[in-house]
Structure formats: structure tokens, C-alpha cells
């Protein structure tokens, strides 16, 4: 039987057309002035509601399009708007299944993962063969570190409708976490080859993921090609700008990385992005700019640290490094570990433990993260330091200064 961990060979025959990540794409491929895919969907839903204010499906389409707009812009205010629309729909019809699905999607977008998982579980009991409910269960379980449950949900998606795009992208992310980068790329490529041409943000998102995966396995030219194509499809796409900055950092082109992070922060002004900007500025020798960015990041991150959608992993890294407050790093990390056990939260916790001199505890936690299979360069580098690789320890210490 084909499973998440063995699906790639079976999917090879399903790939359509040439590899998009290797082909130049026409800049701004949509018609000028037509708006983004989400904006067009929002406008269409509002037109239907203008004719019939009680059109429930139009309300659900509107709310779902608002969540897509949140991803396009990285503006969480769109999730708030989507939640308001869903609340109104459920006031009209409390048991509306599609509205409940959108509510679960909003919870995911707001990083309320435990609540999203609970609601999706209830919806799955109500309608056991709904594809996207399994998708939401997969997402919530991944973020909570429940990888066996996530794999089962993603497998159900593939079994219900082989080759469907939402299942392919989720299976790809799981394969990345499990350490099969080549398999993850093939799954993402299968997904982008199936996408409608007009969904330029969806396509840009998948191309960005392919670029990230190529970066993880050290193929920087391939990563740059995919990320450049993503930016051609969706100009100034914040995810792609961040991915390209990672590539420039790996190439030791630090000032270019800082410039890309500055562009990213200009379109997605969140504390976590400001932290990445500060890190890039520090590597580029822009000490005054980095100090200013770090200070602004700390203020912004602390202002949201008790919220579900926060920058706490970046705050842990800051206090464990440039911020020079390891005890505070550990306090924040312990709070995050009380809520979720995904590999990246566990890695941040391990790093905070290490910076506080608790080496045995740090080794235990980083071993648990690596046991999943993750191969992200930062995770592997920190793991090497925790395990006592002197050469990598010296490099990391230099980066933190």
C-alpha cells in the first residue's frame, strides 16, 4: 500500500508537464489591475451577498477568501475579519458544516492549534469523509508535534482522493520533517503541476516551498530559481523574499540578505520578520541598524508573547544569543513547550537549555527533535553545538556576537 513515507515512487507517473521551478515565468502573470486571487474571491462573494444577504455559501466563500488574503499579505487582521463573518453565519445557522470548517481554518491561522484540532475532530466525527477536515487535522497535529496522527490524517486525504493538491502539499511537509527532502520536492512539484494558472499565490507558495527544500539540501542555484519564479508570479511575496534571503545568507552574501529581509519586513511587518532582519544586518556588519532592529523586535515580540500567534521561538533565539538573557530564553521556551512539542519548538527549548548550562537536558531534547528526521541546517548546526562539536560551537558563538 502507498503511504506518506513511500508515496513518491507512485506519484512520479502523475507529474504533469515540465518542471516549473526550472522554467522562467512571466512576471506578474495575472491581468493588470485584476487583483489577487483572494481579492477577486472576496469581491465575488460580496456581489452575491449584495443580491442575497442570507446566502450562506457566499458568506462561507467570503470568510475563506479572507483567510487566503491573510496568507497573501501576512496580515492577521484578515483572520479577525474572517472570524467575524463566520460568527455571523453561525448565528444564522449554528450547525452549518461549511461555516464550522472555516472556523477551524481561522483557528489554525490564529495559531490556536489545540482548539482547531478539537473542532476538526468533532467535524470529522460528523462527516468522516470530508477531505479538508482531514487536512485541518493534519495541520493541527503537525503544529502540536503529533506526527503519527498527522501522518494518518494526511494518508486519509490521499486515500480519499489520490493526487489531490491539499494532500500532496501536506504529505510533502511531513516528508520534509521525516528527512526525505527529495521526496518532499517531488510531492510539491506534483502539486504545483496540477494548480490552476490563475491561482498565482497558491503556485507562488508551493514554488517557495520547493525553493526552501532546495536550500535545505544545499542546492542554492535551484533554490534561487524556484524562489525567483515565485516572486515573478506574486511580486514582493513575503515568504519568497525570506526564502531568498536564506539562500543569500548560505552564500555569505550578507548585505543582499539584509536587503531582502528589509523588503520582506516592509510588506509583512511582524516581529519574527524583524528578528530575521536584525540577524541579517548583524551578519552584514551593520551594527547600528542591527541594534535598532533587535530593540524593536524585542518590544514587539514581548507585546504578543502571551498570544497564540507570537514570535516566541525568535524571542528564545534572541535571548539565548544577541540578547544575552539565557534565563529569560529558558523561561519563554518552557512556556512554549507546555503548549506544543513540534520539532522546532523542541529545538528552541534544547538551545535555551544549552545556553543555561544544562547540557544533558539539552542533548535529550535535541535528540528527540532529530529523531523525527528533520534536516533543517539551523537545527543540525545547533545539534552539533549541543553535542560538543567544537568547530561548529565556535562558528555559532561568532554569529551570536
C-alpha positions as CSV (number, residue, x, y, z in Angstrom):
1,X,0.0,0.0,0.0
2,X,1.2,3.5,-0.8
3,X,1.8,5.6,2.3
4,X,3.1,9.1,3.2
5,X,6.5,7.6,3.7
6,X,6.6,5.7,0.4
7,X,4.3,7.7,-1.9
8,X,6.9,9.4,-4.1
9,X,7.6,6.5,-6.4
10,X,3.9,6.1,-7.1
11,X,3.5,9.8,-7.8
12,X,6.2,10.0,-10.4
13,X,3.8,8.8,-13.1
14,X,1.3,11.6,-12.1
15,X,3.6,14.6,-12.7
16,X,2.2,16.7,-15.5
17,X,4.4,18.8,-17.8
18,X,7.9,20.1,-17.3
19,X,9.4,21.1,-14.0
20,X,8.0,24.6,-13.3
21,X,10.7,25.5,-10.8
22,X,13.3,25.3,-13.5
23,X,11.4,27.4,-16.1
24,X,11.3,31.2,-16.3
25,X,7.8,32.6,-15.6
26,X,6.3,35.7,-17.0
27,X,6.4,38.5,-14.3
28,X,3.0,39.5,-12.8
29,X,1.2,36.8,-14.8
30,X,-2.3,38.0,-13.9
31,X,-4.1,40.7,-15.8
32,X,-3.0,44.1,-14.5
33,X,-5.5,45.6,-12.0
34,X,-7.4,42.3,-11.6
35,X,-6.3,42.0,-8.0
36,X,-5.0,38.9,-6.2
37,X,-6.9,35.6,-6.3
38,X,-8.2,36.3,-2.7
39,X,-9.3,39.8,-3.6
40,X,-11.2,38.5,-6.6
41,X,-12.9,35.8,-4.5
42,X,-13.8,38.4,-1.8
43,X,-15.3,40.7,-4.4
44,X,-17.3,37.9,-6.0
45,X,-18.7,36.8,-2.6
46,X,-19.7,40.3,-1.7
47,X,-21.5,40.7,-5.1
48,X,-23.6,37.6,-4.3
49,X,-24.3,38.9,-0.8
50,X,-25.4,42.2,-2.1
51,X,-28.1,40.4,-4.0
52,X,-28.9,38.0,-1.2
53,X,-27.6,38.9,2.3
54,X,-28.6,35.4,3.6
55,X,-26.6,33.5,1.0
56,X,-24.7,31.2,3.4
57,X,-22.4,29.7,0.9
58,X,-21.4,33.2,-0.2
59,X,-20.7,34.1,3.4
60,X,-18.5,31.0,3.7
61,X,-16.7,31.8,0.5
62,X,-16.1,35.3,1.8
63,X,-14.7,34.1,5.1
64,X,-12.4,31.5,3.4
65,X,-11.2,34.1,0.9
66,X,-10.3,36.4,3.8
67,X,-8.1,33.6,5.3
68,X,-6.4,33.3,1.9
69,X,-5.9,37.1,1.9
70,X,-4.2,36.7,5.3
71,X,-1.7,34.4,3.7
72,X,-1.1,36.6,0.7
73,X,-0.4,39.7,2.9
74,X,0.7,38.2,6.2
75,X,-1.8,40.5,7.9
76,X,-3.6,38.7,10.8
77,X,-6.4,41.3,10.7
78,X,-7.9,39.3,7.8
79,X,-8.3,36.3,10.2
80,X,-10.2,38.6,12.6
81,X,-12.5,39.7,9.7
82,X,-13.0,36.1,8.7
83,X,-13.9,35.1,12.2
84,X,-16.4,37.9,12.4
85,X,-18.0,36.7,9.1
86,X,-18.2,33.1,10.4
87,X,-19.6,34.2,13.7
88,X,-22.4,35.9,11.8
89,X,-23.0,32.9,9.6
90,X,-23.3,30.6,12.6
91,X,-25.7,33.0,14.3
92,X,-27.9,32.5,11.3
93,X,-27.4,28.7,11.2
94,X,-25.5,27.3,14.2
95,X,-25.0,23.8,12.7
96,X,-23.7,24.9,9.2
97,X,-21.0,22.4,8.5
98,X,-19.1,24.6,6.0
99,X,-19.0,27.5,8.3
100,X,-17.7,25.3,11.1
101,X,-14.9,24.2,8.7
102,X,-14.0,27.8,8.0
103,X,-14.0,28.5,11.8
104,X,-11.5,25.6,12.2
105,X,-9.3,27.1,9.4
106,X,-9.4,30.5,11.1
107,X,-8.3,28.9,14.4
108,X,-5.3,27.4,12.6
109,X,-4.4,30.7,11.0
110,X,-4.5,32.3,14.5
111,X,-2.2,29.5,15.8
112,X,-4.9,28.2,18.2
113,X,-3.9,24.7,17.3
114,X,-5.4,22.8,20.1
115,X,-8.8,24.4,19.6
116,X,-8.6,23.8,15.8
117,X,-7.8,20.1,16.5
118,X,-10.7,19.8,18.8
119,X,-13.2,21.3,16.4
120,X,-11.8,19.4,13.4
121,X,-12.1,16.2,15.4
122,X,-15.8,16.9,16.0
123,X,-16.4,17.7,12.4
124,X,-14.6,14.5,11.3
125,X,-17.0,12.5,13.5
126,X,-19.9,14.3,11.9
127,X,-18.7,13.8,8.3
128,X,-16.0,11.2,8.2
129,X,-15.1,11.5,4.5
130,X,-14.6,15.3,4.2
131,X,-11.2,15.9,2.6
132,X,-10.4,19.3,4.1
133,X,-11.3,18.3,7.6
134,X,-8.6,15.7,7.4
135,X,-6.3,18.5,6.1
136,X,-7.1,20.6,9.1
137,X,-6.4,17.7,11.4
138,X,-3.1,17.2,9.7
139,X,-2.1,20.8,10.1
140,X,-3.1,21.0,13.8
141,X,-1.4,17.7,14.6
142,X,1.8,18.8,12.9
143,X,1.9,22.1,14.8
144,X,1.3,20.3,18.1
145,X,4.1,17.7,17.3
146,X,1.6,14.8,17.0
147,X,3.3,13.5,13.9
148,X,1.8,10.0,13.9
149,X,-1.7,11.4,14.0
150,X,-0.7,14.0,11.3
151,X,0.5,11.2,9.1
152,X,-2.7,9.2,9.5
153,X,-4.8,12.2,8.6
154,X,-2.7,13.0,5.5
155,X,-2.9,9.4,4.4
156,X,-6.7,9.6,4.6
157,X,-6.6,12.6,2.3
158,X,-4.6,10.6,-0.3
159,X,-6.8,7.6,0.1
160,X,-10.0,9.5,-0.4
161,X,-8.8,11.4,-3.5
162,X,-5.4,10.2,-4.8
163,X,-3.2,13.0,-6.1
164,X,-5.3,15.9,-4.7
165,X,-3.3,19.1,-4.1
166,X,-4.0,19.7,-0.4
167,X,-2.9,16.2,0.4
168,X,0.3,16.4,-1.7
169,X,1.5,19.6,0.0
170,X,0.8,18.2,3.5
171,X,2.5,14.9,2.6
172,X,5.4,16.9,1.3
173,X,5.8,18.8,4.6
174,X,5.6,15.6,6.6
175,X,8.3,14.1,4.3
176,X,10.5,17.1,5.0
177,X,10.1,16.6,8.7
178,X,10.9,12.9,8.3
179,X,14.1,13.8,6.5
180,X,13.2,12.8,2.9
181,X,13.9,16.2,1.2
182,X,14.0,14.7,-2.3
183,X,10.6,13.0,-1.8
184,X,9.2,16.3,-0.4
185,X,10.3,18.2,-3.5
186,X,8.7,15.6,-5.8
187,X,5.4,15.8,-4.0
188,X,5.5,19.6,-4.1
189,X,6.3,19.5,-7.8
190,X,3.4,17.2,-8.4
191,X,1.2,19.7,-6.6
192,X,2.3,22.8,-8.5
193,X,1.9,21.0,-11.8
194,X,-1.8,20.5,-11.0
195,X,-2.6,24.0,-9.9
196,X,-4.9,26.3,-12.0
197,X,-2.8,29.0,-13.7
198,X,-4.9,31.8,-12.2
199,X,-4.1,30.8,-8.6
200,X,-0.9,32.6,-8.7
201,X,-0.5,33.0,-5.0
202,X,-1.0,29.3,-4.4
203,X,1.5,28.5,-7.1
204,X,4.0,31.0,-5.6
205,X,3.5,29.5,-2.2
206,X,4.4,26.0,-3.5
207,X,7.3,27.3,-5.5
208,X,8.5,29.0,-2.4
209,X,8.3,25.6,-0.5
210,X,10.3,24.0,-3.3
211,X,12.9,26.8,-3.0
212,X,13.1,26.2,0.7
213,X,13.6,22.5,0.2
214,X,16.4,23.0,-2.3
215,X,18.0,25.4,0.2
216,X,17.8,22.7,2.9
217,X,19.6,20.2,0.7
218,X,22.2,22.8,-0.3
219,X,21.3,23.3,-3.9
220,X,21.3,27.1,-3.8
221,X,21.1,27.7,-7.6
222,X,17.9,25.5,-7.8
223,X,16.5,27.3,-4.7
224,X,17.1,30.7,-6.2
225,X,15.4,29.7,-9.5
226,X,12.3,28.5,-7.7
227,X,12.1,31.5,-5.4
228,X,12.7,33.9,-8.3
229,X,9.8,32.2,-10.2
230,X,7.6,32.6,-7.1
231,X,8.4,36.4,-7.0
232,X,7.6,36.6,-10.7
233,X,4.2,35.1,-10.1
234,X,3.4,37.1,-6.9
235,X,5.7,40.2,-6.7
236,X,7.2,41.0,-3.3
237,X,5.8,37.8,-1.9
238,X,6.9,37.8,1.8
239,X,7.6,34.1,2.0
240,X,9.7,34.1,-1.1
241,X,11.7,37.1,0.0
242,X,12.5,35.4,3.2
243,X,13.5,32.2,1.4
244,X,15.8,34.1,-1.0
245,X,17.4,35.8,2.0
246,X,18.2,32.4,3.5
247,X,19.9,31.4,0.2
248,X,21.9,34.7,0.2
249,X,23.0,34.0,3.8
250,X,24.1,30.5,2.9
251,X,26.1,32.0,0.0
252,X,27.6,34.5,2.5
253,X,26.1,37.4,0.6
254,X,25.1,39.0,3.8
255,X,24.3,42.5,2.7
256,X,22.0,41.2,-0.1
257,X,20.3,39.0,2.5
258,X,19.7,42.1,4.7
259,X,18.2,44.0,1.8
260,X,15.8,41.1,1.1
261,X,14.8,40.9,4.7
262,X,14.2,44.7,4.7
263,X,11.9,44.3,1.7
264,X,10.2,41.4,3.5
265,X,9.6,43.4,6.6
266,X,8.2,46.3,4.5
267,X,5.4,44.1,3.3
268,X,5.0,41.9,6.4
269,X,5.8,43.9,9.5
270,X,5.8,41.2,12.1
271,X,8.3,40.8,15.0
272,X,9.5,37.4,13.7
273,X,10.5,39.1,10.4
274,X,12.1,41.9,12.2
275,X,14.3,39.4,14.1
276,X,15.4,37.9,10.8
277,X,16.2,41.4,9.5
278,X,18.3,42.1,12.7
279,X,20.2,38.8,12.3
280,X,20.9,39.6,8.7
281,X,22.1,43.2,9.5
282,X,24.4,41.8,12.2
283,X,26.0,39.3,9.8
284,X,26.4,42.1,7.2
285,X,28.3,44.2,9.8
286,X,25.5,46.8,10.0
287,X,25.9,47.0,13.8
288,X,23.8,50.2,14.5
289,X,21.0,49.1,12.2
290,X,21.0,45.6,13.8
291,X,20.9,47.1,17.3
292,X,17.9,49.2,16.4
293,X,16.1,46.2,14.8
294,X,16.8,44.0,17.8
295,X,15.4,46.5,20.2
296,X,12.3,47.0,18.1
297,X,11.9,43.2,17.7
298,X,12.1,42.7,21.5
299,X,9.4,45.3,22.2
300,X,7.2,43.8,19.5
301,X,7.7,40.2,20.5
302,X,7.1,40.8,24.2
303,X,3.9,42.6,23.4
304,X,2.5,39.5,21.8
305,X,4.3,36.8,23.8
306,X,1.1,35.7,25.6
307,X,-0.9,35.5,22.4
308,X,-1.3,32.2,20.5
309,X,0.2,33.8,17.4
310,X,3.5,35.0,18.7
311,X,7.2,35.3,18.0
312,X,8.4,33.3,21.0
313,X,10.7,31.0,19.1
314,X,12.5,34.0,17.8
315,X,12.5,35.6,21.2
316,X,14.1,32.5,22.6
317,X,16.8,32.7,20.0
318,X,17.4,36.3,20.7
319,X,17.7,35.9,24.5
320,X,19.9,32.9,24.1
321,X,22.2,34.8,21.7
322,X,22.4,38.5,21.0
323,X,20.1,39.5,23.8
324,X,22.3,37.8,26.3
325,X,19.5,36.8,28.7
326,X,19.7,32.9,28.7
327,X,17.5,32.6,31.8
328,X,14.7,34.5,30.1
329,X,15.2,32.4,27.0
330,X,14.6,29.3,29.1
331,X,11.5,30.8,30.8
332,X,9.9,31.6,27.4
333,X,10.9,28.2,26.0
334,X,9.3,26.3,28.9
335,X,6.1,28.2,28.3
336,X,6.0,27.2,24.7
337,X,6.8,23.5,25.5
338,X,3.8,23.5,27.8
339,X,1.6,24.1,24.7
340,X,3.3,22.2,21.9
341,X,6.0,19.7,21.1
342,X,6.8,20.2,17.4
343,X,10.4,19.7,16.4
344,X,11.1,23.5,16.0
345,X,9.8,24.3,19.5
346,X,11.7,21.4,21.0
347,X,14.8,22.6,19.2
348,X,14.4,26.1,20.6
349,X,13.9,24.6,24.1
350,X,17.1,22.5,23.7
351,X,19.0,25.6,22.6
352,X,17.8,27.5,25.7
353,X,18.7,24.6,28.0
354,X,22.2,24.5,26.4
355,X,22.7,28.3,26.8
356,X,21.8,27.8,30.5
357,X,24.5,25.1,31.0
358,X,22.0,22.2,31.2
359,X,23.9,20.2,28.6
360,X,22.4,16.8,29.4
361,X,18.9,18.1,29.2
362,X,19.7,19.9,26.0
363,X,21.1,16.7,24.5
364,X,18.0,14.8,25.4
365,X,15.7,17.4,23.8
366,X,17.7,17.9,20.6
367,X,17.8,14.1,20.2
368,X,14.0,13.9,20.4
369,X,13.8,16.6,17.7
370,X,16.3,14.9,15.5
371,X,14.5,11.5,15.9
372,X,11.7,12.8,13.8
373,X,14.2,13.1,10.9
374,X,14.4,16.9,10.4
375,X,17.4,18.2,8.4
376,X,17.0,21.9,8.6
377,X,20.5,23.5,8.6
378,X,19.9,25.5,11.7
379,X,18.6,22.5,13.6
380,X,21.6,20.4,12.6
381,X,24.1,23.2,13.4
382,X,22.6,23.7,16.9
383,X,22.5,20.0,17.4
384,X,26.2,19.7,16.6
385,X,27.0,22.5,19.1
386,X,24.9,20.9,21.8
387,X,26.7,17.6,21.2
388,X,30.1,19.2,21.5
389,X,31.3,19.9,18.0
390,X,33.9,22.5,18.9
391,X,34.3,23.9,15.3
392,X,30.6,24.5,15.0
393,X,30.4,25.8,18.5
394,X,33.0,28.5,17.6
395,X,31.1,29.5,14.5
396,X,27.8,29.8,16.4
397,X,29.4,31.8,19.1
398,X,30.8,34.2,16.5
399,X,27.3,34.5,14.9
400,X,25.8,35.4,18.2
401,X,28.2,38.3,18.9
